[in-house]
Amino acid sequence: MVDHNPGLYHEVFHSTDVPMLITDTNFTFRDINAAGLDLLGYEYDEIVGESVGIIAGDTETYHQIVEELVAGETWSGEFVVCKRDDRVIYGNGFATPIVVDDEVRGFLALFLDNTKQQQYESTSEVLNRLLRHDLRNELNVIYGYTQQIEDRIEDEQALKELRLVQDRVLDIVHKSERARNLRDLLERSHGSSNRPIRLDVVLQNAVVDAMIEFPDAEFEFGEVPTLSVVGDDLLGEALECLLENAVEHNDKETATVEVGVEREGDDVVVRVADNGPGVPEDQRDLIFGREEYDQLHHGTGISLFFADSVISSYNGDLWVEDNDDEGAVFCLRLEVADEDPTE
């Protein structure tokens, strides 16, 4: 026997973990469940009564959905959602007319978020292009130097150029291994979900690994609150990338890196400060590979591009500030997880 109790359907709608919404025939929000509010970043009273168009991140697809629903058809496919803070979410959607007594009374839609998977796939694709593009360029440089020294190998200048070639070869090996490792990590993490991760444990491990990798650098590590943040298995690698960057691009005889953590409401901010050359303000987006040209051209930014992509998948933020004395501070904001940290 089918239970037609409207209260039951209302309870199912509002308790499901899948973001769902209901509109009237004019595509105005009439109801939205908690998962939908959480996804979009709105309060209930802020969004009910507004046009569904305010969340459309892809106008062309939105108009296609409207046309099919008005025609009485069910729509499903890929869709882009715009959150209240203007962040974009990618996923798969489903929408269908709500028919009562042979009359369309409104529309029901649901959305499955696959932003993280798409970000990882995009990052993996860029890393593959970096491998092909940068390696080819570096090998061309090596070839040019070898041509210059082949007929004068006993010349003092030739020996200097030979050492420069050797440095280039080592740089190629480092870049290719690093890019391959990061790509492999991304591919293994496609199916993983964000979950509570102990920040203090992961950060301490990352600092210890950096101290081992860079024994000539000085690391200062402050007290870290015992808490969990929203993340996955790639968080530790992203933190290592920031520590690596603070040393490898440092122009001082002794690289000094200070790591601090501060709780700010529902978030926590990790700061990695160095005594290097700093980052000019007009290049603070470029170093993260947030523009296509930079992603393909600046191979030295592989680690920062990786870290930025991973942190974005947690709905976190990564940015650069000036250090008080000299150098730069890379700031990482993460969301504190709801559940208590576990050992």
C-alpha positions in Angstrom: 0.0 0.0 0.0 1.4 3.4 -0.9 1.4 6.1 1.8 0.2 9.4 0.3 0.9 11.4 3.4 2.3 14.8 2.2 4.2 15.1 5.5 6.2 12.0 4.7 7.3 13.3 1.3 8.2 16.7 2.9 10.4 14.9 5.5 12.1 12.8 2.8 12.8 16.0 0.8 14.3 17.9 3.6 16.3 15.0 5.2 18.0 13.6 2.1 21.8 14.4 1.7 21.3 15.1 -2.0 20.8 18.8 -2.8 17.2 19.3 -4.0 15.0 22.2 -4.8 11.4 22.9 -5.9 10.3 25.8 -8.1 7.0 27.1 -9.3 6.1 27.3 -13.0 7.9 30.6 -13.2 11.1 29.0 -12.0 11.1 30.8 -8.7 12.4 29.0 -5.6 9.6 27.6 -3.5 11.5 25.1 -1.4 15.1 23.8 -0.9 16.5 21.2 1.4 19.4 21.6 3.9 21.8 19.9 1.5 20.9 22.4 -1.2 21.4 25.3 1.2 24.7 24.0 2.3 25.8 23.5 -1.3 24.8 27.0 -2.5 25.8 28.8 0.7 22.4 30.6 1.2 20.1 30.9 4.1 16.6 29.6 3.4 14.9 33.1 3.6 17.6 34.5 1.3 16.8 32.2 -1.6 13.2 31.2 -1.5 11.3 33.7 -3.7 14.3 34.3 -5.9 14.7 33.2 -9.5 16.6 29.9 -10.1 18.6 31.9 -12.6 20.7 33.3 -9.8 22.5 29.9 -9.3 23.0 29.2 -13.0 26.7 29.2 -13.8 26.1 28.3 -17.5 23.4 30.4 -19.1 23.1 28.3 -22.2 22.5 25.1 -20.3 20.1 26.8 -18.0 18.0 28.0 -20.9 18.0 24.5 -22.4 16.8 23.1 -19.1 13.9 25.6 -19.0 12.9 24.9 -22.5 12.7 21.1 -21.9 10.8 21.5 -18.6 8.3 23.9 -20.1 7.8 21.3 -22.9 6.9 18.8 -20.2 10.1 16.8 -20.6 12.5 15.6 -18.0 16.1 16.9 -18.2 19.4 15.4 -17.0 23.0 16.2 -17.7 26.0 18.2 -16.7 25.3 21.5 -15.1 27.3 24.4 -13.5 26.1 26.0 -10.3 27.1 29.4 -8.9 27.3 29.7 -5.1 26.3 32.7 -3.1 30.0 33.7 -2.9 30.3 33.4 -6.7 32.3 30.1 -6.5 31.4 27.7 -9.3 30.5 24.1 -8.7 30.4 21.4 -11.5 28.2 18.4 -11.4 25.3 16.4 -12.8 21.7 17.5 -12.5 18.2 16.2 -12.9 15.0 18.2 -13.3 11.4 17.1 -13.9 7.9 18.7 -13.9 5.8 18.2 -10.8 2.4 17.1 -12.1 -0.7 17.1 -10.0 -4.1 16.2 -11.4 -2.6 16.3 -15.0 -1.4 19.9 -14.4 2.2 21.0 -14.0 2.4 22.8 -10.7 6.2 23.3 -10.6 9.5 21.6 -11.0 11.8 19.4 -8.9 15.6 19.4 -9.4 18.5 17.7 -7.8 22.3 18.2 -8.2 25.2 15.9 -7.6 28.5 17.7 -7.0 31.5 16.4 -8.9 33.6 19.5 -8.7 36.5 17.8 -6.9 36.8 15.1 -9.5 36.7 17.7 -12.3 39.4 19.8 -10.6 41.6 16.8 -10.2 41.1 15.7 -13.8 41.9 19.2 -15.0 45.0 19.4 -12.8 46.2 16.0 -14.0 45.7 17.1 -17.6 47.8 20.3 -17.0 50.5 18.3 -15.3 50.7 16.0 -18.3 51.0 19.0 -20.6 53.7 20.5 -18.3 55.7 17.3 -18.6 55.5 17.2 -22.4 56.0 21.0 -22.9 58.6 21.8 -20.4 60.7 18.7 -20.9 60.9 19.4 -24.6 62.0 23.0 -24.0 64.6 22.0 -21.4 66.1 19.3 -23.7 66.4 21.9 -26.5 68.4 24.1 -24.1 70.7 21.2 -23.3 71.2 20.5 -26.9 72.1 24.1 -27.5 74.7 24.1 -24.8 76.3 20.9 -26.0 76.6 22.3 -29.5 78.5 25.3 -28.0 81.1 23.1 -26.2 81.6 20.2 -28.5 84.6 21.7 -30.4 86.2 23.4 -27.4 85.9 20.9 -24.5 89.2 22.0 -23.0 88.3 25.6 -23.0 87.6 27.1 -19.5 84.4 28.7 -20.7 83.3 25.4 -22.2 83.7 23.7 -18.8 81.5 26.4 -17.2 78.9 25.7 -19.9 79.2 22.0 -19.3 78.5 22.5 -15.6 75.5 24.6 -16.6 74.3 21.7 -18.8 74.7 19.4 -15.9 72.6 21.7 -13.7 69.9 21.7 -16.4 69.8 18.0 -16.5 69.3 17.7 -12.8 66.6 20.3 -13.0 64.8 18.2 -15.7 65.0 15.1 -13.6 63.6 16.9 -10.6 60.7 18.5 -12.5 59.8 15.3 -14.3 59.8 13.2 -11.2 57.9 15.8 -9.2 55.2 16.3 -11.9 54.8 12.5 -12.4 54.5 12.0 -8.6 51.9 14.7 -8.3 49.9 13.5 -11.3 49.9 9.9 -9.8 48.6 11.3 -6.5 45.8 13.1 -8.2 44.8 10.1 -10.3 44.7 7.9 -7.2 42.5 10.4 -5.4 39.8 10.8 -8.0 37.3 8.8 -6.1 38.2 10.0 -2.6 35.8 12.2 -0.6 36.6 15.1 1.7 36.6 14.1 5.3 38.0 15.2 8.7 41.8 15.2 8.6 44.0 15.9 11.7 45.8 19.1 10.8 48.4 18.9 13.6 49.5 15.4 12.6 49.6 16.1 8.9 51.4 19.4 9.3 54.0 18.0 11.7 54.8 15.1 9.3 55.1 17.6 6.4 57.6 19.7 8.3 59.7 16.7 9.4 59.8 15.5 5.8 60.9 19.0 4.6 63.6 19.1 7.3 65.0 15.8 6.0 64.8 16.9 2.3 66.4 20.3 3.0 68.9 19.8 5.8 70.6 23.1 5.2 67.4 25.1 5.7 66.1 26.3 9.0 62.5 25.5 10.0 60.7 27.1 12.9 57.5 25.4 13.8 55.0 26.9 16.3 52.3 25.2 18.4 49.5 23.7 16.3 45.9 23.4 17.8 44.6 19.8 18.0 41.8 19.9 15.5 40.6 18.3 12.3 40.0 20.1 9.0 38.1 19.3 5.8 40.5 17.5 3.5 41.7 14.2 2.1 45.0 12.2 1.7 46.5 15.0 -0.5 46.6 17.6 2.2 50.0 16.5 3.5 51.4 16.6 0.0 50.0 20.1 -0.6 51.6 21.4 2.6 54.9 19.8 1.6 54.7 21.7 -1.7 54.4 25.0 0.2 57.4 24.2 2.3 59.4 23.0 -0.7 58.6 26.3 -2.5 59.8 28.3 0.5 63.3 26.7 0.2 63.8 26.1 -3.5 63.0 29.6 -4.6 64.9 31.2 -1.7 67.9 33.4 -2.6 69.5 33.5 0.9 72.5 31.5 1.9 70.4 29.9 4.6 66.7 29.6 3.9 64.5 30.2 6.9 61.0 29.0 7.0 58.5 29.8 9.8 55.3 27.7 10.1 52.4 29.0 12.1 48.7 28.0 12.6 45.9 30.2 13.9 42.2 29.4 14.5 39.8 32.0 13.0 36.2 31.1 13.8 35.1 28.1 11.8 38.4 28.2 9.8 42.0 27.7 10.5 44.9 29.5 8.7 48.3 28.0 8.1 51.1 30.5 7.3 54.4 29.5 5.7 56.7 32.5 5.9 60.2 32.6 4.2 63.1 35.0 4.0 63.3 34.8 0.2 62.9 37.4 -2.5 59.1 37.7 -2.0 56.5 37.7 -4.7 55.5 40.9 -6.7 51.8 41.7 -6.3 51.1 41.4 -10.0 52.5 37.8 -10.1 50.6 36.4 -7.1 48.0 34.7 -9.3 50.5 33.7 -11.9 52.6 31.6 -9.6 49.7 29.3 -8.8 49.0 28.7 -12.5 45.6 30.4 -12.4 46.1 31.6 -15.9 46.4 29.3 -18.9 49.7 30.8 -20.1 51.3 30.3 -16.7 50.2 26.7 -16.4 51.9 25.8 -19.7 55.0 28.0 -19.5 56.2 28.2 -15.9 57.4 24.6 -15.0 58.8 25.9 -11.7 55.2 26.5 -10.6 54.2 22.8 -10.7 54.1 22.4 -6.9 52.2 25.6 -6.3 49.7 24.8 -9.0 49.2 21.4 -7.4 48.8 22.8 -3.9 46.3 25.4 -5.2 44.2 22.8 -7.0 44.1 20.5 -4.0 43.2 23.3 -1.5 40.4 24.5 -3.9 38.9 21.1 -3.8 38.4 21.5 -0.1 36.7 24.9 -0.6 39.8 26.4 1.0 41.9 29.4 -0.1 45.6 29.9 -0.8 47.2 33.3 -1.2 50.4 35.2 -0.8 51.3 38.2 1.5 54.4 40.2 2.1 56.5 39.0 5.1 57.1 41.7 7.7 60.9 41.8 7.2 61.6 40.2 3.9 60.3 37.4 1.8 56.7 36.1 1.4 54.0 34.4 3.5 51.9 31.7 1.8 48.6 31.6 3.6 46.3 28.6 3.6 42.7 28.7 4.9 40.9 25.5 5.7 37.5 24.7 7.1 37.5 23.1 10.6 35.7 19.8 10.4 32.5 19.4 12.4 33.5 16.2 14.2 36.0 16.1 17.0 39.6 15.1 16.0 40.4 11.4 16.7 43.7 9.9 17.5 
